Amino acid sequence: MLASIATVAFEGVEARRVDVQVQLVGNDGPIVFAVVGLPDKAVAESRERVRGAFAGIGLALPPRRIIVNLAPADLPKEGSHFDLPIALALLASLGVVPPDALSGWMAVGELGLDGRVLPVGGTLPAAVSASAMGLGLICPEANGPEAAWAGEVSILAPRSLIGLINHFKGTQVLRAPAAGPVTSGTAVPDLREVKGQESAKRALEVAAAGGHNLLFVGPPGSGKSMMAQRLPGLLPPLTPRELLETSMVWSVAGLIERGALTRERPFRAPHHSASMAALTGGGLRAKPGEASLAHNGVLFLDELPEYSAQALDSLRQPLETGEIVVARANAHVRYPARFQLVAAMNPCRCGLGGAGKGACGKAPRCQRDYQNRISGPMFDRIDLTVETPPVTAADMALPPPAEGTAEASARVAVARAMQEDRVREAGLDPLQALNARASGETLDRFARPDEAGRALLMRAGEAGGLTARGWTRTLRLARTIADLEGSTGVVRRHIAEALIYRRSTVGAQADFERQDGGRAGVPAW
């Protein structure tokens, strides 16, 4: 007898349908349990887990040849979530559950040797896929609250295989799980705790308002990491669309516990020893990396030059496109990676830089060699580069600043609302609402500077200080500065401040002092 049930195979956050077909062949022969259809090691081991789970609930496999086909056969199958659909199809072929009981259902779940149904990753994308196909979803009890977020889809979340059998036989009824809670996330430290560094805090606010990439450069103890950790407090909560996108990635990574979602934007801070695969995704099962886990949030890279050049340069493409494609021999796995990059670094390896008390005796060569670990194209993708000088004793003796996270986040919210309203009223792509993503028509219509601003930008470009990408990013940055000011147009002072943030890090302070003849502290190109 042939029995089948639907399940999924994951390609990034996309869940593709797989039909699990089980057929019993022959009589009174040795037990042969074969799984075909391009399974990986974990799927091939499902036969032993299914055999053990059957023994755990008092069932024995028949003395026949059991053939499990995972169709389509040319699609790679990875993961332990195939255990439950294989067991259910086998139960139907044995007549333990009614033959038509599995029609209209999709199943995911791992089996324990005692018959328990264990949690797996990717339940939310599986539930969304089942809903799109008009199917219900059978998943582990621990994943039920997560699957319930998919909306209009029937959910069965058994604790054990025997409970599911009893449900299909009508001797027990499994209640549909409720969606998990929406948590407020962890408390974010207040910006009021940062003393001094007013220019750096201003840059942090500009970066938050427009979603721009930001780099802090300064000696140890100047507050670089401290300010970066306070950025999530300036950002608005995730929108419903962003919450679903982010949760899908986290679900595939197995990071959602008991269906609890949070509207707080992700903040990922990997160690500088992280490999390219750890940052962008990959490995045996092409899991999402830190860049994808930071989707719609912040990726903080502390000690930026200490990352390997290969790992850093692997972020150049997602910084432009907002997605990562993990290329493998038999598949291309696509993950969303629309994140805001915030980085921090010392001016040189000794950390002291080339000016002030305790200056590095090898400057500027030490600075140049250290900062050359970061490629020029990577630097070009950073919108704001801000120096954080050492915090003095006088700064530390001052009372806490009058403004903190609450005041700054209110200004950021107003600026972001202006961007969203502008794009919506113009009927443009909502993904370009943030200034950091504006391009083409959006940039031409809303970030065109006045004549004085255009002349200043032209001088900067002619002096060789801007690439074509730098020109575009300067306009985006100036538009954000104008939004924070409440200005409808981009004028010279907005361009001037944006150009200051675009300065090169190598010898930047010396260059600034040499060029300080421009108006309002702007380099005199």
C-alpha positions in Angstrom: 0.0 0.0 0.0 1.3 3.5 -0.9 0.8 6.4 1.5 2.1 9.9 1.3 2.2 13.2 3.1 3.7 16.6 2.3 6.7 18.2 4.0 9.2 20.9 3.0 12.9 21.3 2.1 14.4 24.6 2.9 16.3 26.8 0.4 17.3 29.7 2.6 14.0 31.0 4.1 12.0 29.5 1.2 10.2 26.3 2.0 9.8 24.1 -1.1 7.2 21.3 -1.1 8.4 17.7 -0.8 6.1 14.7 -1.0 7.1 11.8 1.3 5.9 8.5 -0.2 6.1 5.2 1.6 5.5 1.8 0.0 5.7 -1.7 1.5 7.0 -4.3 -0.9 7.2 -8.1 -0.6 6.1 -10.4 2.3 7.8 -12.4 5.0 11.3 -11.2 4.0 14.0 -9.4 5.9 13.2 -5.9 7.1 14.8 -3.4 4.6 14.3 0.3 5.2 15.5 2.4 2.3 15.3 6.2 1.9 15.8 7.6 -1.6 15.4 11.1 -3.1 18.8 12.8 -2.5 18.8 12.7 1.4 21.7 14.0 3.4 23.2 12.2 6.4 20.6 13.4 8.8 17.7 12.4 6.6 19.3 8.9 6.0 19.5 8.5 9.7 15.7 9.1 10.0 15.1 5.4 9.4 16.8 4.5 12.7 15.0 7.2 14.6 11.7 6.1 13.2 12.5 2.5 14.0 13.4 3.5 17.6 10.3 5.7 18.0 8.0 2.8 16.8 9.6 0.5 19.3 9.2 3.2 22.0 5.4 3.2 21.5 5.1 -0.6 21.1 5.0 -0.9 17.3 7.3 -3.2 15.2 8.2 -2.8 11.6 6.8 -5.5 9.3 9.1 -8.1 7.7 8.9 -6.3 4.4 10.9 -3.9 2.2 10.0 -0.3 3.2 10.8 2.2 0.5 10.6 5.9 1.3 10.8 8.3 -1.7 11.3 12.0 -1.2 9.9 13.7 -4.3 11.1 15.6 -6.3 14.2 13.3 -6.2 16.6 16.0 -7.6 16.0 18.4 -4.8 18.6 18.1 -1.9 16.9 17.1 1.4 18.6 18.2 4.6 17.7 18.1 8.3 16.0 15.9 10.9 12.5 17.4 10.3 11.8 14.6 7.8 11.4 12.1 10.7 7.7 12.9 11.5 6.4 12.8 7.9 8.2 9.6 7.2 6.7 8.0 10.4 3.2 9.3 9.5 3.3 8.0 6.0 4.6 4.6 7.3 1.8 4.5 9.9 -0.8 5.1 7.1 0.7 2.4 4.9 0.5 0.0 7.9 -3.1 0.9 8.5 -2.4 2.2 12.0 -4.0 5.5 11.1 -6.8 5.9 8.5 -5.5 6.0 4.9 -7.1 9.3 4.2 -6.1 10.9 7.5 -3.0 12.6 6.1 -4.6 14.3 3.1 -4.6 18.0 3.6 -1.7 18.0 6.0 2.0 18.9 5.9 4.3 17.6 8.6 7.7 18.6 10.1 9.4 17.3 13.2 12.1 15.2 14.7 11.5 11.9 16.6 13.0 10.8 19.8 13.6 7.1 20.5 10.8 7.2 23.1 8.3 8.4 20.6 8.4 12.1 21.5 8.1 14.7 18.8 11.1 17.0 19.2 11.4 20.7 18.1 13.0 21.6 14.8 14.0 24.9 13.1 12.1 26.4 10.2 8.6 25.8 11.5 7.4 29.4 10.7 8.4 29.2 7.0 6.9 25.7 6.9 3.6 27.1 8.3 3.6 30.0 5.8 4.2 27.5 3.0 1.5 25.2 4.2 -1.0 28.1 4.4 -0.1 29.1 0.8 -0.8 25.5 -0.4 -4.1 25.3 1.5 -2.7 22.6 3.9 -2.6 22.3 7.7 0.6 21.8 9.5 1.6 19.0 12.0 4.6 20.1 14.0 6.2 19.5 17.5 4.4 20.9 20.5 7.3 23.2 21.3 7.0 24.7 17.8 3.2 25.1 17.9 3.2 28.7 19.2 5.7 29.7 16.5 3.7 28.0 13.7 0.5 29.8 14.9 2.0 33.1 13.8 1.4 32.1 10.1 -2.2 33.1 10.5 -5.0 31.2 8.7 -3.6 27.7 8.9 -4.7 24.6 10.9 -2.1 23.5 13.4 -1.6 20.2 15.2 1.2 20.2 17.7 1.5 16.8 19.4 3.9 16.1 22.2 4.4 12.5 21.1 3.7 10.2 18.2 1.2 8.2 20.2 -0.8 11.3 20.9 -1.0 12.1 17.2 -2.1 8.5 16.4 -4.9 8.8 19.0 -6.0 12.1 17.5 -6.3 10.6 14.0 -8.2 7.6 15.5 -10.6 9.9 17.3 -9.7 8.8 20.9 -8.0 12.1 21.7 -8.3 15.6 20.4 -5.3 17.9 20.0 -6.1 21.6 20.6 -4.8 24.2 18.2 -1.9 26.1 19.8 -2.1 29.8 20.4 0.5 32.1 18.9 3.5 32.9 21.2 3.9 36.2 23.0 5.4 39.4 21.5 8.2 40.4 23.9 9.7 43.8 24.5 13.2 42.5 24.2 16.1 43.4 26.5 16.5 46.8 28.0 18.8 49.0 25.9 21.3 51.2 27.8 20.6 54.9 27.7 22.6 57.4 25.6 22.6 59.7 28.6 25.2 57.5 30.1 27.8 58.6 27.4 29.7 61.7 28.6 31.4 63.8 26.0 31.7 62.7 22.3 29.0 65.1 21.2 30.0 64.9 17.5 29.9 61.1 17.7 26.5 61.1 19.3 25.3 63.4 16.5 26.6 61.0 13.9 24.9 58.1 15.7 21.6 60.0 15.5 22.1 60.7 11.8 22.9 57.1 11.1 19.8 55.9 13.0 17.5 58.4 11.2 18.5 57.3 7.7 19.7 53.7 8.3 23.3 54.7 7.3 26.5 52.6 7.8 28.7 54.1 10.5 32.4 53.7 11.6 33.8 55.0 14.9 37.6 55.5 14.9 39.3 56.2 18.2 41.7 55.0 20.9 40.6 52.4 23.5 38.2 53.6 26.1 36.8 56.5 24.0 33.3 55.0 24.0 33.0 53.5 20.6 31.4 50.2 21.6 29.4 52.0 24.3 27.7 54.2 21.7 27.1 51.4 19.2 25.3 49.4 21.8 22.9 52.2 22.3 21.9 52.5 18.7 19.0 50.0 18.9 17.4 52.3 21.4 17.2 55.0 18.8 15.6 52.8 16.2 11.8 52.3 15.8 10.3 48.8 16.4 10.0 46.4 13.6 6.9 46.8 11.4 4.7 43.8 10.9 6.3 43.1 7.5 9.8 43.4 8.9 8.9 41.2 12.0 7.7 38.4 9.7 10.8 38.7 7.5 13.2 38.7 10.4 11.4 35.9 12.3 11.6 33.7 9.2 15.4 33.9 9.2 15.5 33.3 13.0 13.2 30.3 12.6 15.4 28.6 10.0 18.3 29.2 12.4 16.3 27.6 15.2 16.5 30.7 17.4 12.8 31.2 18.2 11.9 29.7 21.6 8.3 28.8 22.4 7.0 31.0 19.6 8.1 34.2 21.3 8.8 37.1 18.8 10.1 40.5 19.5 9.6 43.8 17.7 13.0 45.0 18.9 15.4 45.2 16.0 18.2 42.6 15.9 21.6 43.6 17.2 24.3 41.1 16.3 27.9 41.6 17.4 30.1 38.6 16.3 33.7 38.3 17.6 36.4 39.4 15.2 37.6 35.8 14.8 34.4 35.0 12.9 34.9 33.3 9.6 33.4 34.3 6.2 30.8 31.5 6.6 29.9 32.7 10.1 29.2 36.2 8.8 27.5 35.5 5.5 26.1 32.0 6.0 27.2 28.6 4.7 28.5 25.4 6.2 27.2 21.9 5.7 23.5 23.0 5.7 24.0 26.6 4.5 22.7 28.1 7.7 22.1 31.9 7.8 25.1 33.9 9.0 25.3 36.9 11.3 24.5 39.3 8.4 21.2 37.5 7.8 20.4 37.2 11.5 20.9 41.0 11.6 18.3 41.5 8.8 16.3 44.7 9.5 18.6 45.4 12.4 22.2 46.2 13.2 25.4 44.3 12.6 28.1 45.6 14.9 31.7 44.8 14.0 34.1 45.8 16.8 37.9 45.9 16.1 37.1 46.0 12.4 40.7 45.6 11.0 41.1 42.4 13.1 38.5 40.5 10.9 40.0 38.6 8.1 40.1 40.4 4.7 38.0 37.7 3.1 35.3 37.9 5.8 35.0 41.7 5.5 35.0 41.7 1.7 32.2 39.1 1.7 29.9 41.8 3.2 30.4 44.2 0.3 27.7 42.6 -1.9 25.0 42.4 0.8 25.7 46.0 1.8 24.6 46.9 -1.7 21.9 44.4 -2.6 20.4 43.5 0.8 20.7 39.8 0.3 23.2 37.0 0.4 23.5 34.1 -2.1 25.4 31.1 -0.8 26.5 29.3 -3.9 26.9 25.5 -3.6 27.6 22.9 -6.2 24.0 21.7 -6.4 22.1 24.7 -5.2 22.1 28.5 -4.6 20.7 29.4 -1.2 19.4 32.9 -0.8 19.0 34.8 2.5 17.9 38.3 3.1 20.6 40.6 4.7 19.3 44.2 4.7 21.2 45.3 7.8 22.8 48.5 9.1 26.5 48.2 9.6 28.1 49.8 12.6 31.8 49.3 13.1 34.5 50.4 15.5 38.3 50.4 15.3 41.4 51.9 16.8 43.4 54.3 14.7 46.4 52.0 14.7 47.5 48.7 16.2 48.8 50.2 19.5 45.5 52.1 19.7 47.0 55.5 20.5 47.0 57.1 17.1 49.3 59.9 15.9 48.4 62.9 18.0 48.1 63.8 21.7 49.6 62.4 24.9 51.1 58.9 24.5 50.9 59.1 20.7 52.2 56.2 18.6 55.8 56.8 17.7 55.4 55.0 14.4 52.7 57.4 13.1 51.5 57.8 10.4 52.9 54.6 9.0 51.4 52.5 11.8 48.0 54.0 11.1 48.3 53.5 7.4 49.3 49.9 7.7 46.6 49.1 10.2 43.8 50.7 8.3 44.9 49.3 5.0 43.7 45.9 6.3 40.3 47.2 5.3 39.8 47.4 1.5 39.0 50.7 -0.2 35.7 49.4 -1.6 34.7 48.4 2.0 35.5 51.9 3.3 33.5 53.4 0.4 30.4 51.6 1.6 30.5 53.4 5.0 28.5 56.6 5.0 29.8 58.1 8.2 33.3 58.0 9.6 33.6 59.6 13.0 36.6 60.1 15.2 36.2 59.6 18.9 39.0 61.4 20.8 39.9 60.2 24.3 37.4 61.2 27.0 39.1 63.6 29.4 38.8 63.8 33.2 36.9 67.0 32.7 34.3 65.2 30.6 33.9 62.5 33.2 33.4 65.1 36.0 30.5 66.6 34.1 26.9 65.8 35.2 24.9 63.4 32.8 23.9 65.1 29.6 20.5 66.7 29.4 19.4 64.6 26.4 19.4 60.8 26.2 17.9 58.0 24.2 14.3 59.2 24.6 15.0 62.7 23.1 17.2 61.4 20.3 14.8 58.5 19.4 11.9 61.0 19.1 13.8 63.1 16.5 14.8 59.9 14.7 11.1 58.8 14.6 10.0 62.2 13.1 12.8 62.0 10.5 11.8 58.4 9.5 8.2 59.4 9.3 9.1 62.1 6.9 10.9 59.6 4.7 8.0 57.2 4.7 5.4 59.8 3.9 7.5 61.2 1.1 7.9 57.9 -0.7 4.3 56.9 -0.1 2.8 60.1 -1.4 5.0 59.8 -4.5 3.9 56.2 -5.1 7.5 54.9 -5.1 9.0 51.6 -3.8 8.4 51.5 0.0 11.7 49.6 0.3 13.4 52.9 -0.6 11.7 54.8 2.2 14.9 54.9 4.2 17.4 57.4 2.8 20.2 54.9 3.0 18.4 52.8 0.3 17.2 55.7 -1.9 18.3 55.5 -5.5 17.3 56.5 -9.0 14.1 58.5 -9.2 13.8 58.7 -5.4 17.2 60.3 -5.0 16.8 62.6 -8.0 13.4 63.9 -6.7 14.1 64.4 -3.0 17.9 64.8 -2.5 18.7 67.3 -5.3 20.8 70.0 -3.6 20.5 73.7 -4.2 23.1 75.5 -6.4 25.5 76.3 -3.5 25.3 72.7 -2.3 25.8 71.3 -5.8 28.9 73.5 -6.3 30.4 72.3 -3.0 29.7 68.7 -4.0 31.3 69.3 -7.4 34.4 70.6 -5.9 34.7 67.6 -3.6 34.3 65.3 -6.6 36.8 67.1 -8.7 39.3 67.0 -5.9 39.2 63.2 -6.1 37.6 62.8 -2.7 34.4 61.1 -4.0 33.8 58.0 -6.1 30.5 57.6 -7.9 29.2 55.6 -5.0 30.5 58.2 -2.6 28.6 60.9 -4.5 25.4 59.0 -4.2 25.9 58.2 -0.5 26.7 61.8 0.3 23.4 62.9 -1.2 21.6 60.2 0.8 23.3 61.4 4.0 22.6 65.1 3.2 18.9 64.2 2.8 18.9 62.6 6.2 20.5 65.6 7.8 17.9 67.8 6.2 15.1 65.5 7.5 16.4 65.8 11.1 16.3 69.6 10.6 12.8 69.4 9.2 13.9 70.9 5.9 12.1 70.0 2.7 15.1 70.7 0.6 18.8 69.9 0.6 21.0 73.0 1.0 24.8 73.7 1.3 25.0 73.2 5.0 23.5 69.7 4.7 26.0 68.8 2.0 28.9 70.3 4.1 28.1 68.1 7.1 27.7 65.0 5.0 31.1 65.6 3.4 32.7 65.9 6.8 31.4 62.4 7.6 32.8 61.1 4.3 36.4 62.0 5.2 39.0 59.3 4.9 40.2 57.7 8.2 43.9 57.7 7.4 45.4 61.0 8.6 41.9 62.5 8.7 42.6 64.8 11.7 45.6 66.2 10.1 43.8 66.7 6.8 40.9 68.4 8.6 43.2 70.8 10.4 45.0 71.6 7.1 41.7 72.2 5.2 39.9 74.0 7.9 39.7 77.2 5.9 36.2 76.3 4.6 33.0 77.7 6.0 31.4 76.0 9.0 34.4 73.8 9.4 34.0 72.3 6.0 37.2 71.2 4.1 38.0 73.9 1.5 38.0 71.9 -1.7 
